[in-house]
Amino acid sequence: PCFQNGVKLENEERFYFVETGSIDEKKTTDIPKKKTPKVVEDVRGLMEAVPSNSIRKLSQQIHLSYGISHTILKKDLEMFSSKVQVYHKILLRDFALRINYFLHNINDDVLDITFFTDEAWFPLEGYVNSKDGRQKIRMCY
């Protein structure tokens, strides 16, 4: 174990000590951590102007931490970073292209060449134990 002035260092402190030479707490950033109605409106305006902004860029523009920016987007504005924010209108000319894609890329024999191996027995109560149906199958060649 590592010791400094007779005090045992834990793993995080040990790595921090190796990097900095001290086990003092890390300094926090000067970025404000307050969420106010004015800040929420600023975020709303920025996201309406540039909806493709990442949360990191947004937090830099409004001088807030990444976590507060993410919370404002998620809880106050109900915008989610993993969801599509821009929708494209489906035009009439796209309809024929979609039909052609479907007709040429869908295999009519897909169910004939598919081999389903899972089966489940379940009572009328609706409870299914998926582990009951697992059996070792011996293959003979």
C-alpha positions as a Markdown table, in Angstrom:
| # | Residue | x | y | z |
|---|---|---|---|---|
| 1 | Pro | 0.0 | 0.0 | 0.0 |
| 2 | Cys | 1.0 | 3.6 | -0.6 |
| 3 | Phe | 1.3 | 6.0 | 2.3 |
| 4 | Gln | 1.7 | 9.8 | 2.5 |
| 5 | Asn | 2.6 | 11.2 | 5.9 |
| 6 | Gly | 1.5 | 8.0 | 7.5 |
| 7 | Val | -1.9 | 8.0 | 5.8 |
| 8 | Lys | -2.9 | 5.1 | 3.5 |
| 9 | Leu | -3.8 | 6.3 | 0.0 |
| 10 | Glu | -6.8 | 4.7 | -1.7 |
| 11 | Asn | -6.6 | 3.8 | -5.4 |
| 12 | Glu | -8.1 | 7.1 | -6.7 |
| 13 | Glu | -6.0 | 9.1 | -4.4 |
| 14 | Arg | -2.9 | 7.1 | -5.4 |
| 15 | Phe | -3.4 | 7.8 | -9.1 |
| 16 | Tyr | -4.2 | 11.4 | -8.4 |
| 17 | Phe | -1.0 | 11.7 | -6.2 |
| 18 | Val | 1.1 | 10.2 | -9.0 |
| 19 | Glu | -0.3 | 12.7 | -11.5 |
| 20 | Thr | -0.2 | 15.8 | -9.4 |
| 21 | Gly | 2.0 | 15.1 | -6.4 |
| 22 | Ser | -0.8 | 16.0 | -4.0 |
| 23 | Ile | -4.0 | 14.4 | -2.6 |
| 24 | Asp | -5.8 | 17.7 | -2.2 |
| 25 | Glu | -9.2 | 17.9 | -3.8 |
| 26 | Lys | -9.4 | 18.9 | -7.4 |
| 27 | Lys | -10.4 | 22.4 | -8.1 |
| 28 | Thr | -13.9 | 22.8 | -9.5 |
| 29 | Thr | -14.6 | 24.8 | -12.6 |
| 30 | Asp | -16.0 | 28.3 | -12.5 |
| 31 | Ile | -18.9 | 27.3 | -14.7 |
| 32 | Pro | -22.2 | 28.3 | -12.9 |
| 33 | Lys | -24.4 | 25.4 | -11.9 |
| 34 | Lys | -27.7 | 27.3 | -11.5 |
| 35 | Lys | -30.8 | 26.6 | -13.7 |
| 36 | Thr | -33.0 | 29.7 | -13.9 |
| 37 | Pro | -36.0 | 30.5 | -16.1 |
| 38 | Lys | -33.9 | 33.0 | -18.0 |
| 39 | Val | -31.3 | 30.3 | -18.7 |
| 40 | Val | -34.1 | 27.9 | -19.8 |
| 41 | Glu | -35.4 | 30.5 | -22.3 |
| 42 | Asp | -31.8 | 31.1 | -23.6 |
| 43 | Val | -31.4 | 27.4 | -24.2 |
| 44 | Arg | -34.8 | 27.3 | -25.9 |
| 45 | Gly | -33.8 | 30.1 | -28.3 |
| 46 | Leu | -30.4 | 28.5 | -29.1 |
| 47 | Met | -32.0 | 25.1 | -29.8 |
| 48 | Glu | -34.7 | 26.7 | -32.0 |
| 49 | Ala | -32.0 | 28.5 | -34.0 |
| 50 | Val | -29.7 | 25.5 | -34.4 |
| 51 | Pro | -31.4 | 22.2 | -33.4 |
| 52 | Ser | -28.5 | 20.1 | -34.5 |
| 53 | Asn | -26.2 | 21.6 | -31.8 |
| 54 | Ser | -24.6 | 19.0 | -29.5 |
| 55 | Ile | -25.1 | 19.3 | -25.8 |
| 56 | Arg | -21.4 | 20.1 | -25.4 |
| 57 | Lys | -21.5 | 23.0 | -27.8 |
| 58 | Leu | -24.7 | 24.3 | -26.2 |
| 59 | Ser | -23.1 | 24.2 | -22.7 |
| 60 | Gln | -20.1 | 26.2 | -24.0 |
| 61 | Gln | -22.4 | 28.8 | -25.6 |
| 62 | Ile | -24.5 | 29.4 | -22.5 |
| 63 | His | -21.6 | 29.0 | -20.1 |
| 64 | Leu | -23.3 | 26.2 | -18.0 |
| 65 | Ser | -22.0 | 22.8 | -17.2 |
| 66 | Tyr | -22.8 | 19.8 | -19.5 |
| 67 | Gly | -25.0 | 18.2 | -16.9 |
| 68 | Ile | -27.2 | 21.3 | -16.3 |
| 69 | Ser | -27.5 | 21.8 | -20.1 |
| 70 | His | -28.5 | 18.1 | -20.5 |
| 71 | Thr | -31.1 | 18.4 | -17.7 |
| 72 | Ile | -32.6 | 21.6 | -19.2 |
| 73 | Leu | -32.9 | 19.9 | -22.6 |
| 74 | Lys | -34.4 | 16.8 | -21.1 |
| 75 | Lys | -36.7 | 17.9 | -18.3 |
| 76 | Asp | -37.7 | 21.5 | -19.2 |
| 77 | Leu | -37.7 | 21.4 | -23.0 |
| 78 | Glu | -38.4 | 17.7 | -23.5 |
| 79 | Met | -35.7 | 17.4 | -26.2 |
| 80 | Phe | -33.7 | 14.2 | -26.2 |
| 81 | Ser | -30.3 | 14.0 | -27.8 |
| 82 | Ser | -30.8 | 10.5 | -29.2 |
| 83 | Lys | -34.0 | 11.3 | -31.0 |
| 84 | Val | -34.3 | 12.8 | -34.5 |
| 85 | Gln | -35.0 | 16.5 | -34.4 |
| 86 | Val | -35.5 | 17.1 | -38.1 |
| 87 | Tyr | -38.3 | 15.4 | -40.0 |
| 88 | His | -38.4 | 15.2 | -43.8 |
| 89 | Lys | -41.7 | 15.5 | -45.6 |
| 90 | Ile | -42.5 | 12.5 | -47.8 |
| 91 | Leu | -43.3 | 13.8 | -51.2 |
| 92 | Leu | -45.4 | 12.1 | -53.9 |
| 93 | Arg | -42.4 | 11.4 | -56.0 |
| 94 | Asp | -41.0 | 9.3 | -53.2 |
| 95 | Phe | -44.0 | 7.0 | -53.2 |
| 96 | Ala | -43.0 | 5.2 | -56.4 |
| 97 | Leu | -39.4 | 4.8 | -55.3 |
| 98 | Arg | -40.5 | 3.3 | -52.0 |
| 99 | Ile | -42.8 | 0.8 | -53.9 |
| 100 | Asn | -40.0 | -0.2 | -56.2 |
| 101 | Tyr | -37.6 | -0.7 | -53.3 |
| 102 | Phe | -40.2 | -2.9 | -51.6 |
| 103 | Leu | -41.0 | -5.0 | -54.7 |
| 104 | His | -37.4 | -5.6 | -55.6 |
| 105 | Asn | -35.9 | -6.2 | -52.1 |
| 106 | Ile | -38.5 | -8.2 | -50.3 |
| 107 | Asn | -38.1 | -12.0 | -50.8 |
| 108 | Asp | -41.4 | -13.8 | -51.2 |
| 109 | Asp | -39.8 | -17.1 | -50.0 |
| 110 | Val | -38.4 | -15.6 | -46.8 |
| 111 | Leu | -40.6 | -17.8 | -44.6 |
| 112 | Asp | -39.9 | -20.9 | -46.6 |
| 113 | Ile | -36.2 | -20.6 | -46.1 |
| 114 | Thr | -36.4 | -19.5 | -42.4 |
| 115 | Phe | -35.9 | -22.1 | -39.8 |
| 116 | Phe | -37.5 | -21.2 | -36.4 |
| 117 | Thr | -36.1 | -23.2 | -33.5 |
| 118 | Asp | -37.7 | -21.6 | -30.5 |
| 119 | Glu | -40.9 | -22.8 | -29.1 |
| 120 | Ala | -42.6 | -22.1 | -25.8 |
| 121 | Trp | -45.3 | -23.9 | -23.8 |
| 122 | Phe | -47.2 | -21.6 | -21.6 |
| 123 | Pro | -50.3 | -22.0 | -19.3 |
| 124 | Leu | -53.4 | -19.9 | -19.7 |
| 125 | Glu | -52.3 | -17.6 | -16.8 |
| 126 | Gly | -49.7 | -16.2 | -19.2 |
| 127 | Tyr | -46.5 | -16.9 | -17.3 |
| 128 | Val | -43.7 | -18.2 | -19.5 |
| 129 | Asn | -40.4 | -19.6 | -18.3 |
| 130 | Ser | -38.1 | -19.3 | -21.2 |
| 131 | Lys | -35.5 | -21.5 | -19.6 |
| 132 | Asp | -37.8 | -24.6 | -19.6 |
| 133 | Gly | -37.6 | -25.0 | -23.4 |
| 134 | Arg | -33.8 | -25.1 | -23.6 |
| 135 | Gln | -32.6 | -28.6 | -24.5 |
| 136 | Lys | -29.3 | -29.8 | -25.9 |
| 137 | Ile | -29.8 | -31.0 | -29.5 |
| 138 | Arg | -27.4 | -33.6 | -30.7 |
| 139 | Met | -26.6 | -33.3 | -34.3 |
| 140 | Cys | -26.1 | -36.5 | -36.3 |
| 141 | Tyr | -24.0 | -36.3 | -39.5 |
